Amino acid sequence: MKKKEIEGVLGYLTQVETVVNQIRRNIKTLPANRVVEKILMSLTNDFENVVCVIEESKNLSMLTV
């Protein structure tokens, strides 16, 4: 799943949350930090600076969506 250039961040996060909830219903364990990492990796180049700042300044294992 990749964010499209014309898609808003809120709409993209809603889609991600829907998929995560479906996965959690079936698998039961999906750490929140893994979801955050996947979201950060899938953002477009427009958000590259923001992603770098978040990764450098925050402990990703403590972040949640």
Order of alpha helices (4+ residues) and beta strands (2+ residues): alpha-alpha-alpha
